[in-house]
Amino acid sequence: MTIKHAYRRLGNTFVAEAAGFDLRRPLAADDVGQIESAIATYGVLVFRKQPMDAEQQDAFIRQFGPGRTPLFKEVAGASATLIDVGTVDDSGNPISKDSVQGWYNLANRLWHTDGSFLRLPIRLTGLLARELPPSPPPTEFADTRSAWASLPASRQAELEGLQVIHSVIRSREQVGFTADKFDPATLRDHPPVTHPLVRVHPQDGLKSLYLASHASHVDGWEVERGRALIAELIEYSTQSRFTYAHSWQPDDFVLWDDRRTMHRATPYDGTHPRKMRQCAVHETVPV
Ligand SMILES: [Fe+2]
């Protein structure tokens, strides 16, 4: 029997809930294409009740492209492509706020797209809620396609063609994890990269602002002038009319398109464990 898949927009948001999937099992080739189309349409998809183990989550995301290589050797989950981003690691051990992973989690509170500091950035990211506290902190998403579309044509003309320098140091230094705290090999392996400020989605040809906490400055501009522009555009793109806050339920799996959204974690200082496991795939060609 064919399983019926459906996508239902969540209220007046840009996000959709996907029904009729069991992500623990391999997808049919048609389903991979269908999810790719839906993720391009909505930017964020919510799959309810997907209790994937690490192996299943790893296998799921690899159907969409090459798995992510961890940036920090100290930050890892159950496999090379998975990262624990909650308050405890895969074994239930608390993640110290002073550990590299603790700093990583803190930086996740800044609006960002994943891996924009890479020449081949993250394309899709998935986050699975494995164990939640009684009042779990929401994860927020911003629709940078709508933000771009809402700008006056004259402003769009000013922005189009600008190139932005992205660096992992830029996002980490904003939360106090300065360059001297990095493993030298990490810095050597991840020099700053340049991406267009305005990118075109390959599925529908629509443009979006490509912004992130990793965005450092504008190529060819004085650094502070570029930083002011980046801050202005992030603030603009994260107005409530462009954002969605996901209220987590157990075993929710949220999959998002890093090409046309930003996201951020919200603070959680409770003592109840919060176990979240992230997976991602990279672009295969430069932005
Ligand atoms: Fe992220």
Boltz pocket constraint, residues with backbone or C-beta under 6 A from the ligand:
constraints:
  - pocket:
      binder: B
      contacts: [[A, 108], [A, 112], [A, 113], [A, 114], [A, 263]]
      max_distance: 6.0
